[in-house]
Amino acid sequence: MTATHWPWTVLRIAPTEDRKTIRDAYSRLLKALDPDAATEAFMELREARDGALSGHFLHPPRDADDAADEDDFGLGDPLPEGTTPPPAEPEPAERPQFTVEYSDEDDKRFQRMVELFTGEGDLAASEIEELHAHLDALFADDRMADLGHYARVEAWLAQLLADRYPRGAALFPRVAEHFHWGARAHELGIHPAIPWLFNAHEGHSLAHELGTPGHAYHREWVELVRGKVKGPLWLRAVDKQRMANLIATIRRDYPWLEQEHWQPDLVARWEKKVEGGGVSGPSPWVWILLGVVLFATLGRMVGDDSDKAFSSTEEVVRHYSNIESAELAISAFLDRRFAGSDVNVASLRERNPAFFEEMENVWDIYKAEPVSFENELIEMTTETYFLNLPQLSYSLLLDEVKYRQSVLDILKTDPRRCADFLRNAHDFIIRKDNSKDIPQDYFNHMLRVIRDDIPAPGRIPVMSIDPASRAALSRISASTVLPASILEQALTNPNTSDVGLCTSILVIYRHLPDVSEAEQQKLIVASLQNKQ
């Protein structure tokens, strides 16, 4: 075949109507391209694929040599006498006419956008506004209906954003939304700059969050960024486990952040410390002195309060001593574990008799073991509440968000426990060592809801993130630096990192007023489902 057999020479296949064959050829050749230096080759291959799929190039003109093989005289087969020759079919163009003509005004617009992107430092507000105006003109242009023009503008913007990132970071969300990059980022044949841009944008947003006081990993991030390598590391009040998590996460997901922001000498020292060696703390004599002071203080505390101290088990057993009936036991349980609540035996029996009957059954089983009795009732209360929570009214869901935020504010400096709570609040709450992090008002609210709003245990409906929910997450994303894709991942992906889960859910809860009530309820329910 000669060059007139476009697009088949580019795809290296014979003319065919089989779309699968065309796509397979495209995929095979795409894998052989160098992503960093093949923009023009990529565009040529993509245009050839689109031309082949259009069906307009199935019958290319024959070469003279091919024709000579069929007819040595060049006359072809004679027509029957009296037959009129059919009109000659117009030959297709050597390449499809996907591209459009560009005017001087177009050239000036493109040149101005390049000048704005290639400046130094961050874009000024006026420059961002001007770039948005240029994007308005590009996206509203009728020529975007032309396949070649659309593809070239898309590839040009992707490469421009990638070459000067993060200078154009403020423009990325809009460009990505217009070209539907979110749904196509992992599509075979997508411009190689686009997946890179998503990773860069997520990392850029994460760096901004980490640099904001109040973030769970802010102290560790600043420690690695500031570069003060002198002095003992043990004096810096940095959590060793969080530091290990931060280093591992950044190196796994955003390795370029380490190169751009961290001080290599300090990273090396902390890496050695979190692996268990190399950096020493105070001398043994300092620890001995501190130990002596501590034991002396404890001795005075024990001596002063020895007549008041009770173990937890002893206290519970004494609280239920001499109780025979289930009703009195339940009343004692409510007085002890739900202090300040307006829920009592009479109102619970009247409004939710099924739940009260289950409480009586627990007493019948564990009346000889008061500790087990309390633990079983706490577990039953939290399980009943969380199983039915997504079916409750909108106002009660907002109450749940309020209480969850109070817990997250306590746990946000400990991402592992914060994520444990979000992944399975029921299991987190019933563990005794976590009770100090759960406000008493939260417990009282659970029991009050069970009494007044839950007739019988139910099941959590499975919630999916639909297009409307994604639009709501985009609106929330517009009010923060976290991309909508990160927020969606926290709601749907059980493998979300601890930091990503805690940060994203807090952002969603704080920005719920930015979306409609219907979408608020969907996002709340999605956040309540177990993430494990």
Secondary structure, DSSP 8 states (H G I E B T S, - for coil): --GGGTTHHHHTS---S-HHHHHHHHHHHHHTS-TTS-HHHHHHHHHHHHHHHHTTTSS----HHHHHHH-TTS--S---TT-----------SS--------HHHHHHHHHHHHHHTSSSS--HHHHHHHHHHHHHHHH-GGGGSHHHHHHHHHHHHHHHHHTTTTTTTTHHHHHHHTTHHHHTTSTT--THHHHHHHHHHHHHHHHHHTSTTSTTHHHHHHHHH----S-GGGS---HHHHHHHHHHHHHH-HHHHHHH--HHHHHHHHHHHTT-S---S-HHHHHHHHHHHHHHHHHHHHHHTTT---HHHHHHHHTTT--SHHHHHHHHHHHHSTT----HHHHHHH-HHHHHHHHHHHHHHTT-HHHHHHHHHHHHHHHHHHHGGGS-HHHHHHHHHHHHHHHHHHTT-HHHHHHHHH-HHHHHHSGGGGGGS-HHHHHHHHHHHHHH-SS----------HHHHHHHHHHHHTSSS-HHHHHHHHH-TT--HHHHHHHHHHHHHTGGGS-HHHHHHHHHHHHS---
